Amino acid sequence: MSSEDVQTQGKMQQAFWCSFYGFGIIASLVIYGLLQEKMITIEYDGVLFEYSVFLVFCNRICAVIFAIAMACYKQEEMSNKAPLWKYLIISLSNVYASSCQYEALKYVSFAVQMLCKSFKMMPVMFWGMAIAGKRYGARDWTVAMGVTFGCTEFMMTGPTESKTDAGSSFYGFVFLFAFLALDGLTSTLQEKLFKDHKTSKYNQMMYINGLSACVSAITLVVAGQFGPAIAFGNAHPQFWIDSVMLSASAVSGQFFIYSQVKEFGALVFAATMNVRQMVSIIVSYIRYGNPITGLQIIGLAIVFFALMYKSTMAMLEAPSKDEKKPILAGKPEKLEGAPEDSNDKLKV
């Protein structure tokens, strides 16, 4: 076999694995989004599930199990690399960001929730400047403004309320803004923790998710919701099935994200997440029949093309060795054009 044949075969193998990981990310997170929407907005035998923090608790327990298993497989140290209070601060913002995300679905549509994950580019950038002293170029601000405009246009030109509580979307936006602030803070603190203490991905996942499970459990007990949440599941067995599938799809997404970022870099991952976002929104509209206007479709297109433009230009301009540099190593490097919360994606 000639050297050209070997190179061709190698490129084909790379293309296959990149596509495989990308499909795994999109499929896992689309299923995760559909289940999330179902569990919050669809009734179980005529009753809605109201204890969103319990979903966070279930997800974090599964994430801890996954992180411990992977840390053992990778033979990583199990001791904490950073002071526990730093993990705890991230866990607090993590739990309440996720809770706000779930609560928002009671008042606004899934598409609005998804778009707000792009809308958080601005808060993440502001947190980065305030906490980590980062600086951003004109392209970053242009793309962020384009995304912000597309999101705003979408929200102002058609229905945004959830099917469970039409007419109360104001409360949903309050939860979403809280989610944006807390999730942006979580992303920035996690990245800073990586750089300051050289923590491995699974070591950080293990401690943050472990403490997040404790925080969510304490929150449920204090609010008197732990027992009712368990009782709801026992009264509606389908809930347990959905809960297991929700957590499994989240963990599956974590595996595929880790694999793609490790092998192909942050820029390929950024493009994959952009596609995933649009696919999730489209599938949600098809599956649950939520209404949408023509102007809202234009808003979605603006957001999608702004994000894809940033990812494409970054991939074209970045040297191949930098593009493929893993960001999940002990001391990840932030890549130009990578999503601002890319170090945060394994938490789903």
C-alpha positions in Angstrom: 0.0 0.0 0.0 1.4 3.4 -1.1 1.9 6.3 1.3 -0.9 8.2 -0.5 -3.2 5.2 0.1 -2.3 5.2 3.7 -2.9 8.9 4.1 -6.3 8.6 2.3 -7.3 5.7 4.5 -6.2 7.7 7.6 -8.3 10.7 6.5 -11.3 8.5 5.9 -10.9 7.0 9.3 -10.7 10.5 10.9 -13.8 11.6 8.9 -15.7 8.6 10.1 -14.8 9.0 13.8 -15.4 12.8 13.7 -18.9 12.1 12.1 -19.6 9.3 14.6 -18.8 11.5 17.6 -20.7 14.4 16.1 -23.8 12.2 15.5 -23.5 10.8 19.0 -23.4 14.3 20.5 -26.4 15.5 18.5 -28.5 12.4 19.0 -27.8 12.2 22.8 -28.5 15.9 23.4 -31.6 16.0 21.1 -33.0 13.1 23.1 -32.0 14.9 26.3 -33.9 18.1 25.2 -37.0 16.2 24.2 -37.2 14.4 27.5 -36.5 17.6 29.4 -39.4 19.3 27.6 -41.6 16.3 28.1 -41.0 15.9 31.8 -41.6 19.6 32.6 -44.5 20.4 30.2 -46.3 17.1 29.6 -48.7 15.7 32.2 -48.2 12.2 33.7 -51.7 10.8 34.0 -53.1 14.4 34.2 -50.5 15.7 36.7 -47.4 17.8 35.9 -44.1 17.1 37.6 -43.2 20.2 39.6 -39.9 19.4 41.4 -37.2 20.5 38.9 -34.4 20.3 41.5 -35.0 16.6 41.7 -34.1 16.2 38.0 -30.9 18.1 38.7 -30.2 15.7 41.6 -30.8 12.6 39.4 -28.5 13.9 36.6 -25.7 14.8 39.0 -25.8 11.4 40.7 -25.4 9.7 37.3 -22.7 12.2 36.3 -20.8 11.3 39.5 -20.9 7.6 38.7 -19.7 8.3 35.2 -16.9 10.5 36.4 -15.7 8.0 39.0 -15.8 5.2 36.4 -13.8 7.2 33.8 -11.3 8.5 36.5 -10.6 4.8 37.4 -10.3 3.8 33.8 -7.9 6.7 33.0 -6.1 5.9 36.3 -6.5 9.5 37.5 -6.0 10.5 41.1 -9.2 10.5 43.2 -8.1 13.2 45.7 -9.3 16.8 45.2 -6.8 19.0 43.3 -8.4 22.3 44.5 -9.9 23.4 47.8 -13.3 21.9 48.4 -14.8 25.4 48.9 -14.0 26.3 45.3 -15.7 23.2 44.0 -18.7 24.1 46.3 -19.1 27.6 44.8 -19.2 26.1 41.3 -21.6 23.5 42.5 -24.0 26.1 43.9 -24.1 28.1 40.7 -24.3 24.8 38.7 -27.3 23.5 40.6 -29.3 26.7 40.6 -28.5 27.4 37.0 -29.8 24.0 36.0 -32.9 24.5 38.2 -33.6 27.9 36.6 -33.3 26.3 33.2 -35.9 23.6 34.1 -38.2 26.1 35.8 -38.2 28.3 32.7 -39.8 25.6 30.7 -42.9 26.0 32.7 -43.3 29.5 31.3 -41.5 29.7 28.0 -41.1 27.4 25.0 -38.2 25.0 24.5 -36.9 27.0 21.5 -36.6 30.1 23.7 -34.7 28.2 26.3 -32.3 26.8 23.7 -31.7 30.2 22.1 -30.9 31.7 25.5 -28.0 29.3 25.7 -26.6 31.2 22.7 -27.8 34.5 24.2 -25.5 33.8 27.2 -22.5 34.6 25.0 -22.6 38.2 26.2 -22.9 37.3 30.0 -20.0 34.8 29.6 -17.8 37.4 27.9 -18.6 40.0 30.6 -17.8 37.4 33.4 -14.6 36.5 31.6 -13.5 40.2 31.5 -14.5 40.7 35.1 -13.0 37.5 36.7 -10.3 36.3 34.3 -9.2 39.6 32.7 -10.0 38.4 29.2 -10.1 40.6 26.1 -12.3 39.9 23.0 -11.8 41.0 19.4 -14.2 42.8 17.1 -15.4 39.6 15.5 -16.3 38.1 18.9 -18.4 41.2 19.7 -20.0 41.3 16.2 -21.0 37.6 16.4 -22.3 38.1 20.0 -24.4 41.1 18.9 -25.7 39.1 15.9 -26.7 36.3 18.1 -28.3 38.6 20.6 -30.2 40.4 17.8 -31.4 37.0 16.4 -32.6 35.8 19.8 -34.3 39.1 20.5 -36.0 39.1 17.1 -37.3 35.6 17.7 -38.7 36.5 21.1 -40.5 39.6 19.9 -42.1 38.3 16.7 -44.1 35.2 17.8 -45.3 33.0 20.6 -42.7 32.3 23.4 -44.9 31.0 26.2 -44.9 27.4 27.3 -48.0 25.3 26.6 -48.3 24.6 30.3 -48.8 28.3 31.4 -49.7 30.5 28.5 -49.6 34.2 29.2 -47.0 34.0 32.0 -43.8 34.1 29.9 -42.5 37.0 32.0 -41.6 34.6 34.8 -39.9 32.3 32.3 -37.6 35.2 31.2 -36.8 35.9 34.8 -35.7 32.3 35.2 -33.8 32.4 31.9 -31.9 35.6 32.9 -31.0 34.0 36.2 -29.8 30.9 34.3 -27.7 33.1 32.0 -26.0 34.8 34.9 -25.4 31.6 36.9 -24.4 29.4 34.0 -22.0 32.1 32.7 -20.5 32.3 36.2 -20.2 28.5 36.3 -18.3 28.3 33.0 -15.9 31.1 34.0 -15.2 29.6 37.4 -14.6 26.1 36.0 -12.2 27.4 33.4 -10.3 29.3 36.1 -10.2 26.2 38.3 -8.6 24.2 35.4 -5.9 26.8 34.9 -5.2 27.6 38.6 -5.1 24.1 39.9 -4.4 21.9 36.8 -7.4 19.7 37.6 -8.2 16.9 35.2 -11.7 16.9 33.6 -13.0 13.8 35.4 -11.5 14.8 38.7 -13.3 18.2 38.4 -16.5 16.4 37.2 -16.4 14.0 40.2 -16.1 16.7 42.9 -18.4 19.3 41.3 -21.1 16.8 40.5 -20.8 15.1 43.9 -21.2 18.4 45.7 -23.9 19.4 43.3 -25.8 16.3 44.2 -25.4 17.2 47.9 -26.6 20.8 47.3 -29.6 19.6 45.3 -30.5 17.0 47.9 -30.3 19.6 50.8 -32.4 22.0 48.7 -35.0 19.3 48.2 -35.1 18.4 51.9 -35.3 22.0 53.1 -38.0 22.8 50.6 -39.9 19.7 51.6 -39.8 18.4 48.0 -37.7 15.2 48.3 -40.5 13.0 49.6 -43.2 14.4 47.2 -40.8 13.9 44.2 -40.2 10.3 45.2 -43.9 9.8 45.7 -44.7 11.3 42.3 -42.3 8.8 40.7 -43.9 5.9 42.5 -47.4 7.0 41.5 -46.3 7.4 37.9 -43.7 4.7 36.9 -43.2 6.3 33.5 -41.5 9.2 35.3 -38.7 6.9 36.5 -38.2 5.6 33.0 -38.0 9.1 31.6 -35.7 10.1 34.4 -33.3 7.3 33.8 -33.3 8.0 30.0 -32.7 11.7 30.7 -29.7 11.0 32.8 -28.4 8.3 30.5 -28.7 10.6 27.5 -26.8 13.3 29.4 -24.0 10.9 30.3 -23.9 9.6 26.8 -23.6 13.1 25.5 -20.7 13.7 27.9 -18.9 10.7 26.6 -19.2 11.8 22.9 -18.3 15.4 23.8 -15.2 14.2 25.6 -14.2 12.0 22.7 -14.7 14.6 19.9 -13.0 17.4 21.8 -10.0 15.2 22.7 -9.5 13.9 19.1 -10.6 16.8 17.0 -10.4 20.0 19.1 -12.7 22.7 20.4 -13.5 24.2 17.0 -15.1 21.1 15.6 -17.0 20.7 18.8 -18.2 24.3 18.5 -19.6 23.6 15.0 -21.2 20.4 16.2 -23.0 22.2 19.1 -24.3 24.8 16.7 -25.9 22.1 14.5 -27.2 20.3 17.6 -28.9 23.5 18.8 -30.8 24.0 15.5 -31.7 20.2 15.2 -33.0 20.2 18.8 -35.3 23.2 18.1 -36.6 21.8 14.8 -37.2 18.3 16.3 -39.0 19.9 19.3 -41.4 21.8 17.0 -42.1 18.7 15.0 -42.5 16.4 18.0 -44.7 18.6 20.2 -46.3 20.8 17.5 -45.4 24.2 19.1 -46.5 27.2 17.0 -43.9 29.3 15.2 -44.0 32.4 12.9 -42.1 33.2 9.7 -40.3 36.0 11.4 -39.2 33.7 14.2 -37.7 31.3 11.6 -35.7 34.3 10.3 -34.5 34.9 13.9 -33.4 31.3 14.2 -31.5 31.5 10.9 -29.7 34.7 12.0 -28.5 33.0 15.2 -27.5 29.8 13.4 -25.5 31.6 10.6 -23.8 33.9 13.1 -22.5 30.9 15.2 -21.5 28.9 12.1 -19.7 31.9 10.7 -17.6 32.2 13.9 -16.8 28.5 14.0 -16.0 28.3 10.3 -13.7 31.4 10.3 -11.9 30.2 13.4 -11.3 26.7 11.8 -10.0 28.3 8.6 -7.6 30.6 10.4 -6.4 28.4 13.2 -3.3 26.3 12.6 -4.2 22.6 12.5 -2.0 21.8 15.5 -3.9 24.4 17.6 -7.3 23.4 16.3 -6.7 19.8 17.3 -5.2 20.6 20.7 -7.3 18.9 23.4 -9.1 21.3 25.7 -9.8 18.6 28.3 -6.2 18.1 29.3 -4.9 19.1 32.7 -4.4 22.7 31.6 -6.7 23.4 28.7 -5.9 26.2 26.3 -8.8 28.5 25.2 -8.9 28.3 21.4 -9.9 31.3 19.3 -13.4 30.6 18.0 -14.2 28.0 20.6 -17.4 28.4 22.6 -16.9 30.4 25.7 -18.3 27.6 27.8 -16.6 24.7 26.1 -14.8 23.7 29.2 -18.2 23.4 30.8 -20.0 21.1 28.4 -19.4 17.8 30.2 -21.9 18.8 32.8 -24.9 19.0 30.4 
